[in-house]
């Protein structure tokens, strides 16, 4: 990924007796809107560093994390989205969908300067800035930012609060308020900060629109469903057809002359509520319970929902008193956190709690639909089948909202014991 600093003059440091207390700053000799390199993601919240990111704040190694699109379904067809959590503060609020706009408080929805948006796309069909004469972008040249476009300007980074002996906390929400500006007449990438916007762009106008633009570690790869970050070659030496570089999904922007990466989820529909402006959602459906795949038992694979006891595949007969407890003597229990369904019917079957982001989620709308929102309200549904009834296996689950709503009972808000959040950010990318 891009880690070098473009366009800088050589660093010059003078002896202490000449400059006395002056510090050696690599940007002391820079003028104007220079490229200061990538933003430092060491203090980003974990969800915005990527899965597998370096856990250390001091000496943070960027680019170890990655962002993988969640496999999902919409109207019977394959779909996908990227998953980001609501903050603890949001989920505990009276209205988690309220859009806070007070700059004195956290969380907030900071401004972003958006160049020549063409709704429903937040990007122009063609850049209006002036590219250098004869310039053609070539990704193989390792350019930090392409010079035939003007990247959008952010005014706030996602930061976590670190306290010794405690888990980090954060109030960042990946929503920005759109300020409309134009790059007409500007040299491409000549504006890299809010200060430059206010200096060079006339009449920036708030549009009242909001965008889900999730800022991420710029060195972390972003992958679509089915793409792999490794290996490049298969064991037989042939190219891996699923290998991807992790480039192409993320967009690039500026913050205070530093460049950053973000995932564009598009415009967030809003409505007026009791507290003020609030986000509108689409519904995301997950099963309350599923029957897990069969476990290995000796040289055989058990049927779905069976347990391996006394080296043979059998039905479950009891639940553990608590997930951490041992199975009662003489009983056959499911693995920890699973539940034995119908243990007294002679054919008890193990069931696992359905989770968000496991590949069987059902989305109400695609990004191209009028009802699309990059904010999802989660609903759990019950989809039992057979006699005696058991939760369905993953391959038996519905793949459309219509099929989910045809079930009985009606899908409900997530139960507390399931640990499933009521709301998530679920941006789909074009």
C-alpha positions in Angstrom: 0.0 0.0 0.0 1.0 3.6 -0.2 3.3 4.7 2.5 5.7 7.1 1.0 5.4 10.9 1.2 5.0 12.5 -2.2 6.4 15.9 -3.3 8.5 16.6 -0.2 11.8 18.4 -0.2 14.8 16.7 1.4 14.8 16.8 5.2 17.3 19.3 6.6 18.3 19.3 10.3 20.7 21.9 11.6 23.0 21.6 14.7 21.4 22.5 18.0 23.7 25.4 18.6 22.4 27.0 15.4 18.7 26.5 15.9 18.7 26.2 19.7 15.3 24.9 20.8 13.9 24.5 17.2 12.6 21.0 16.5 13.5 19.1 13.3 10.1 18.8 11.6 9.9 17.1 8.2 7.3 19.7 7.0 9.2 22.8 8.1 10.1 23.6 4.5 6.8 22.7 2.9 4.7 25.4 1.3 1.0 25.4 0.4 -1.1 22.2 0.1 1.6 19.6 0.1 1.0 15.9 0.5 1.8 15.0 4.1 1.4 11.2 3.6 -1.2 8.8 5.0 -3.1 9.5 8.2 -1.9 7.6 11.2 -4.4 4.9 12.1 -2.8 3.8 15.4 -5.6 5.5 17.4 -8.5 4.4 15.1 -11.2 2.3 16.8 -10.6 -1.4 16.1 -13.5 -1.8 13.7 -11.9 0.9 11.5 -8.5 -0.7 11.5 -9.8 -3.9 10.1 -9.9 -7.5 11.1 -6.6 -8.8 12.3 -5.1 -5.3 12.8 -2.1 -4.7 15.0 -3.4 -4.5 18.6 -0.6 -2.1 19.7 -1.1 1.6 19.8 2.6 2.4 20.4 4.5 1.2 17.4 1.3 0.4 15.5 2.0 -1.4 12.2 -0.6 -0.3 9.7 -2.0 -2.5 7.0 -2.2 -5.8 9.0 -6.0 -5.6 9.1 -8.4 -6.1 6.3 -12.1 -5.4 5.5 -14.1 -8.2 4.0 -17.5 -7.8 2.5 -20.3 -9.8 4.3 -22.1 -12.3 2.1 -25.8 -11.7 2.2 -29.0 -12.1 0.1 -31.5 -9.7 -1.3 -34.7 -10.7 -3.1 -33.3 -14.2 -3.7 -30.0 -13.0 -5.1 -26.5 -12.8 -3.7 -25.6 -9.5 -2.2 -23.0 -8.0 0.2 -22.2 -5.2 2.6 -19.5 -4.0 5.0 -20.3 -4.1 8.7 -19.5 -1.4 11.2 -21.0 -1.2 14.7 -23.1 1.4 16.5 -21.3 2.9 19.5 -22.2 1.9 23.0 -23.5 5.4 23.6 -25.7 5.2 20.5 -27.2 1.8 21.4 -28.0 3.0 25.0 -29.6 6.3 23.8 -33.4 6.9 23.8 -33.2 7.1 20.0 -30.1 5.4 18.6 -30.9 6.8 15.2 -30.7 10.4 16.2 -28.2 12.4 14.2 -26.2 14.6 16.7 -25.0 17.8 15.2 -23.7 19.7 18.2 -19.9 20.2 17.6 -19.4 20.6 21.3 -20.5 17.0 22.1 -19.6 13.5 21.0 -20.7 11.7 19.0 -21.3 14.1 16.2 -21.7 14.2 12.4 -18.8 16.3 11.1 -18.8 18.2 7.8 -17.2 16.8 4.7 -16.6 18.9 1.6 -18.0 17.0 -1.4 -16.9 18.0 -4.8 -19.5 18.0 -7.6 -21.8 15.3 -6.3 -24.4 14.0 -8.7 -27.1 12.4 -6.5 -28.0 9.6 -6.1 -24.2 9.3 -6.5 -22.0 11.4 -4.2 -19.4 11.5 -7.0 -19.5 13.3 -10.4 -19.8 11.3 -13.6 -16.5 12.9 -14.6 -14.1 15.1 -12.5 -14.3 18.8 -13.2 -10.9 19.7 -12.0 -7.9 20.3 -14.3 -5.5 17.4 -14.7 -1.9 18.0 -15.7 -1.3 18.1 -19.4 -0.9 14.7 -20.9 -1.5 12.9 -17.6 -2.9 9.4 -17.6 -3.4 7.5 -14.3 -1.6 4.2 -14.0 -2.0 2.3 -10.7 1.3 0.6 -11.3 3.1 3.8 -10.7 2.3 3.7 -7.0 0.9 7.2 -7.0 -0.5 8.2 -3.6 -3.5 10.0 -5.2 -4.5 10.2 -8.8 -4.0 13.6 -10.4 -7.1 13.6 -12.7 -9.5 13.9 -9.8 -10.2 16.0 -6.7 -10.6 13.9 -3.6 -13.2 15.0 -1.0 -12.1 16.8 2.2 -12.9 15.4 5.7 -12.8 17.5 8.9 -12.6 14.7 11.6 -10.8 11.4 12.1 -12.1 8.3 13.9 -10.3 8.2 17.3 -10.5 5.8 20.2 -9.9 6.6 23.8 -7.2 4.5 25.4 -7.1 4.0 29.2 -4.5 1.8 31.0 -6.1 -1.5 32.0 -9.3 -0.9 30.1 -10.6 -1.7 26.7 -10.5 1.2 24.3 -13.8 3.1 23.7 -14.9 5.3 20.9 -17.7 7.7 19.9 -17.0 7.9 16.2 -19.9 7.3 13.9 -19.2 7.0 10.1 -21.7 9.7 9.0 -20.7 13.1 7.6 -22.8 16.1 6.7 -22.4 17.1 3.1 -21.1 20.5 2.2 -21.4 21.0 -1.6 -18.3 22.5 -3.4 -17.0 22.4 -7.0 -13.6 21.7 -8.4 -14.4 23.6 -11.6 -11.3 25.6 -12.5 -9.1 24.0 -9.8 -6.0 22.0 -10.4 -6.8 18.4 -9.5 -5.7 17.5 -5.9 -4.7 21.1 -5.2 -7.1 21.2 -2.2 -6.1 19.0 0.6 -7.5 20.6 3.8 -10.5 22.4 5.1 -8.5 25.6 5.4 -7.7 25.4 1.7 -11.4 24.9 0.8 -12.5 28.0 2.7 -9.6 29.9 1.0 -10.0 28.8 -2.6 -13.6 27.5 -3.1 -16.4 30.1 -3.2 -19.7 29.7 -1.4 -19.6 26.2 0.1 -23.2 25.2 0.8 -24.6 22.7 3.3 -27.1 20.5 1.4 -28.8 19.0 4.4 -27.7 15.5 3.1 -25.7 13.0 5.0 -23.4 10.3 3.8 -22.0 7.1 5.3 -18.3 7.5 4.6 -16.4 5.1 7.0 -12.8 6.2 7.4 -10.5 3.2 7.6 -6.8 2.4 7.9 -5.5 3.5 4.5 -3.0 0.6 4.4 -5.6 -2.1 5.0 -7.0 -4.0 2.1 -10.7 -4.0 1.3 -12.1 -7.2 -0.3 -15.4 -8.2 -2.0 -17.2 -11.4 -1.3 -15.1 -14.3 -2.6 -11.9 -12.4 -2.9 -8.8 -13.5 -1.0 -5.7 -11.6 0.2 -3.6 -14.7 -0.2 -2.2 -16.9 -1.6 -1.1 -15.4 -4.9 -0.3 -18.8 -6.3 -2.1 -22.1 -5.7 -0.1 -25.2 -4.5 0.3 -26.3 -8.1 1.9 -23.0 -9.0 -1.1 -21.6 -11.0 -2.5 -18.2 -10.2 -5.2 -18.1 -7.5 -8.3 -16.8 -9.4 -9.7 -15.4 -6.2 -6.6 -13.4 -5.2 -7.1 -9.6 -5.0 -4.9 -6.7 -4.1 -7.4 -5.2 -1.7 -7.5 -2.0 -3.8 -10.4 -0.6 -5.8 -13.3 -0.7 -3.3 -12.1 2.1 -1.0 -12.2 5.8 -1.9 -9.5 8.3 -1.1 -9.8 11.6 0.6 -7.9 14.3 2.5 -7.7 15.4 6.1 -5.4 18.3 6.9 -3.1 17.5 4.0 -2.9 13.8 5.0 -4.6 11.3 2.7 -7.1 8.8 4.0 -9.2 5.9 2.8 -12.9 5.4 3.3 -15.7 3.0 2.4 -18.5 4.8 0.6 -22.0 3.7 1.6 -23.9 6.5 -0.1 -26.5 8.8 1.1 -28.3 8.2 4.4 -32.1 8.9 4.2 -33.4 10.9 7.1 -36.6 11.9 8.8 -37.7 14.2 11.6 -38.3 12.6 15.0 -39.0 13.8 18.5 -35.4 14.7 19.2 -34.7 16.1 15.7 -33.2 14.7 12.6 -32.8 10.9 12.6 -31.5 8.2 10.3 -33.9 6.0 8.3 -33.1 2.4 8.1 -33.6 -0.7 6.0 -34.3 -4.0 7.7 -31.7 -6.8 7.9 -33.0 -10.2 8.9 -31.2 -13.0 10.7 -32.5 -16.3 12.1 -33.0 -16.6 15.8 -31.5 -20.0 15.8 -29.9 -22.3 13.2 -29.0 -26.0 13.2 -25.2 -26.2 12.9 -23.4 -28.5 10.5 -22.6 -32.0 11.6 -19.5 -32.5 13.7 -16.8 -35.0 13.1 -17.1 -38.2 15.2 -14.3 -40.7 14.7 -14.0 -41.4 11.0 -17.6 -40.2 10.3 -19.5 -36.9 10.1 -22.6 -36.7 12.1 -25.9 -35.4 10.8 -26.6 -31.8 11.3 -27.5 -31.1 15.0 -26.2 -34.3 16.4 -23.5 -34.7 19.1 -20.6 -37.0 19.3 -20.9 -39.1 22.4 -19.2 -42.4 23.2 -17.6 -42.2 19.8 -21.0 -42.3 18.0 -23.4 -39.8 16.6 -26.4 -39.3 18.8 -29.2 -36.8 19.5 -28.8 -34.4 22.4 -30.8 -35.1 25.6 -30.2 -32.0 27.9 -28.9 -28.5 28.1 -26.0 -27.3 30.2 -27.1 -25.4 33.3 -25.0 -22.5 32.0 -22.8 -22.4 28.9 -19.6 -22.9 31.0 -20.9 -25.8 33.1 -20.2 -29.4 32.4 -22.9 -31.6 31.0 -24.9 -33.4 33.7 -23.9 -37.0 34.3 -25.6 -39.5 32.0 -26.8 -36.8 29.6 -25.7 -35.8 26.1 -25.3 -32.0 25.8 -24.6 -29.8 22.8 -21.3 -27.8 22.7 -21.1 -24.7 24.8 -23.5 -21.8 23.8 -25.7 -24.2 21.8 -29.2 -25.3 22.9 -30.7 -28.7 22.7 -34.1 -28.4 21.0 -36.8 -30.9 21.9 -34.6 -33.0 24.3 -37.6 -34.9 25.6 -39.0 -35.9 22.2 -36.4 -38.6 21.7 -34.7 -36.8 18.8 -33.2 -33.7 20.4 -31.2 -31.5 18.0 -28.5 -28.9 18.7 -29.2 -25.3 17.8 -26.9 -22.3 17.6 -27.8 -18.7 17.9 -28.0 -16.8 14.6 -25.5 -13.9 14.3 -25.2 -10.9 12.1 -22.5 -11.1 9.4 -22.2 -14.9 9.1 -23.2 -15.1 5.4 -26.9 -15.8 5.7 -28.3 -12.3 6.3 -31.2 -11.1 4.3 -31.2 -7.4 3.2 -34.4 -5.5 2.4 -32.9 -3.4 -0.3 -29.9 -3.0 -2.7 -28.0 0.3 -3.1 -29.8 0.9 -6.4 -33.2 0.7 -4.7 -35.2 3.7 -3.6 -35.6 2.2 -0.1 -31.9 1.6 0.3 -30.2 2.8 3.5 -26.6 2.1 4.7 -28.1 1.9 8.2 -29.7 -1.4 9.1 -32.3 -2.3 11.8 -31.8 -6.0 12.7 -34.8 -8.3 13.1 -34.6 -12.0 14.2 -37.0 -14.5 12.6 -37.9 -18.1 13.6 -37.7 -20.6 10.7 -38.3 -24.1 12.2 -39.0 -27.0 10.1 -39.8 -30.8 10.4 -41.5 -32.9 13.0 -40.5 -32.5 15.7 -39.6 -28.9 14.7 -36.0 -28.0 14.5 -34.2 -24.8 13.4 -33.2 -24.8 9.7 -29.7 -25.4 8.5 -28.0 -22.5 6.7 -28.7 -23.9 3.3 -32.4 -24.1 4.1 -32.8 -20.5 5.3 -34.9 -17.9 3.3 -33.0 -15.6 0.9 -35.5 -12.8 0.5 -37.4 -10.4 2.8 -40.7 -11.7 1.3 -39.8 -15.3 2.3 -38.9 -14.1 5.8 -42.1 -12.2 6.2 -44.2 -15.2 5.1 -43.0 -17.1 8.2 -44.8 -17.1 11.5 -44.3 -15.4 13.9 -43.4 -12.0 12.6 -39.7 -11.1 13.0 -38.9 -9.4 16.2 -36.2 -7.1 17.7 -33.1 -9.1 18.8 -33.3 -10.8 22.2 -30.9 -9.7 24.9 -29.5 -13.2 25.3 -28.6 -13.5 21.7 -26.1 -10.7 21.8 -27.3 -9.5 18.4 -27.3 -5.7 18.1 -30.5 -3.9 17.2 -28.7 -1.5 14.7 -25.6 -1.7 12.6 -24.1 0.3 9.8 -24.4 -1.9 6.6 -22.9 0.1 3.7 -23.2 -1.5 0.3 -20.7 -0.3 -2.4 -21.2 0.2 -6.1 
